[in-house]
Amino acid sequence: MTHTYTAKYRQIPSGYMAQLIEWPEVITEGRTIEKCRAMLQDALDEMIKAYKQQKREIPIGRVLFEQMPAEV
C-alpha cells in the first residue's frame, strides 16, 4: 500500500533542511533542494524499515494543509 507524506523544506546556511510533517522524526539536510529531497526519501525508506523490524506502527500521511492569507 502506498501512502503520501508531506515534506517541509527550509533554507538554512548550509543548504536545505527537510522534515516530514506527519512523521517529524524523519528529518535531513542537503546542500541543494534536489539533494535534500533525495536524502529525505532515503531517510523515509530507512525509517520504514526500522519501524517494521521493531514491529512499530508506521505513521500514516493524511494531513490537510491550507494557505491562510494575512496582512503583515
N, C-alpha and C positions, 0 to 999 in steps of 0.2 A: 504494500500500500504506500502511496506517495503522499507526503504532507508538505505543505508550504510554510516556510518560516519568513519572518520579516527582519531584514537586516537594516541596522542603523549605522551610518558611516559618519565619521567626524574627522576633519582635517586637524592634524597635530604637527608639531615642528619637524618630526622625523618622517612624515608622510600621512598615512591614514590609519585610523583605528576603527574596527568594526565589531559589532556585537549583535546577537540575535535578541529581539525584543521578548519573544516567548520563552527563551532559554538563555538568560543572562550569563550563565557560566561559559557559554560559547563566545569567546572574545579573542581577537587577534589584532595584529598590526602589519602594515605593509608599506613599502616605500612609495608605491603608486596605487591608485584605486584598483587597477586590474590585479596587481599582486595581492592586495589586501582581500579582494573578492575571492581569489583562488585559495588563499590561506584560510579564509573563513569557511569555505566549502570543505576544505581538508579538516579543519577543526571540528566541524559538524559531523563529518563522517567518522572521525576518531571518537567523538563523544558518544555517538550512537553505538559504536562497537563496545565501548567501555560500559555503557549502561546495560546493553544486552548481556555482556559477560557477568555483570553484577546482579542481573535479574531485577533491575530497577525500572520503574515506569518512565518511558520517554515522553517529555512534554509534547503536546500536540499544538501545532500552529493554527490558531483560529482567532486571531486578533483583528479587529476592525479599527483602522485609523482614519481620521478625518482632519483636514486642514481647517483651522479656525482663523478668520481674519481679525486683526486688531490694529487700532491706531496706536502707534508708538512715537 
